[in-house]
Amino acid sequence: MVKLFADGGSRLNEKLQLVAVSARKAGQDRGVDLGAYRWVDDPVALASDPNIDVFVELIGGAGGVAKAAVEAALARGAHVVTANKALLAVHGAQLATLAERNGAKLLFEAAVGGGVPMVKALKESVAGSRASSVAGILNGTCNYILTEMENSGRSFEAVLAEAQSMGYAEADPTTDVGGFDAAHKLTILSAIAFGTRPDYEHVRIQGIERVTLTDIRLAAKLGYRIKLIAKGALADGAVEMHVRPACLSYDHPLASVNGSLNALVVDAEPSGQLTFIGRGAGEGPTAASVASDLIDLAEGRAGFAFGKPLSQLAAAPRATPAERGRYYLRLLVKDRPGVVAAISDRLAHEEISIESFLQMPVHSGPAVPIVLTTQTCSRAKIEAAVRAIEALDVVAEAPLLMPVEQAGQSWGRS
């Protein structure tokens, strides 16, 4: 934990002193000699120490000891620097209230985008504009998996196992591949961009677990690359947020963001479209962002947690999902005569036109994958058609439906 030294005036100088450390295991080799610093077994006790000016929380998780320690620090007026996106997404408004009430600062550059200054850019550089949407690739693990599936031709399960062995994915990867990590980050970015209170429960979440190598290959044949996209949009004072895999045309601004990189596209007026790309995770980028927050504290630059006082953040109504778009639909069906006609009939019944159609050759097994893309249609109608198709006795597993995004398409409620 950090002690700040005042320079005798109202501002703080850049001198900070690390005075105490807490972690789960005291004897673990961390590549740094911690012998010169006081060790405290209980993080909450450390956060409650009146002699510490700044509490740096890198524990993680939306509750438990991380939440208790941050609350303890803010309650006594100590500043908090954290990389905990889950805590901020779920309890951000409560923590910001506690900070403001006690004259403390809550900073979290490292919580979103690793070393990419997404939070600071939205708070400062975009503050003079009116943001209408934020969209991007916010989870490096998912982006790495999808990129490697495309490049190596290996299955989701094989690439995930490799990502776990390399430390890109946790032993339980649900938070990453299920889309929840990206949803936490989207919640924070949307709150800052739109001047609203963080509302994690508002995010519609779909992960990449059902994206197969077949989807990667067939989407490529149709001119698309699959990415996990997190998008928030503001329309008529209402906010709509979702995380889901999408098919991006090759000339789309996010289609070429590969590996473990993160990216964010912000649409704002009058500044226009802004794009941020860089390493979104790892020790180095996270440490750099934590250090940036500490320097801001030392130099007196730290502002409000979400860019404005909490009293000025609106509890924005939740927008209904966008009503029209183009879609990718993958089906696994039994190889029988009349299957394609039955599928086409269900789509026609909902007034949905097919734009492209692909069928993989049957090499083994009784089922065959079929992929089609639609022309622009009603979201409600394509979902109704998918339910009708899934009810056919020739469908071997639940269909996979993804939106199709083109270059130049508005980042708003598309």
Secondary structure, 3 states (H helix, E strand, C coil): CEEEEECCCCCEEEEEEECEECCCCCCCCCCCCCCCCEECCCHHHHHCCCCCCEEEECCCCCCHHHHHHHHHHHHCCCEEEECCHHHHHHHHHHHHHHHHHCCCCEECHHHCCCCCCHHHHHHHHCCCCEEEEEEEECCHHHHHHHHHHHHHCCCHHHHHHHHHHCCCCCCCCHHHHCCHHHHHHHHHHHHHHHCECCCHHHCEECCCCCCCHHHHHHHHHCCEEEEEEEEEEEECCEEEEEEEEEEEECCCCCCCCCCCEEEEEEEEECCEEEEEEEECCCHHHHHHHHHHHHHHHHCCCCCCCCCCCHHHCECCCECCCCCEEEEEEEEEEECCCCHHHHHHHHHHHCCCCEEEEEECCCCCCCEEEEEEEECCEEHHHHHHHHHHHHCCCCECCCCEEEEEECCCCCCCCC
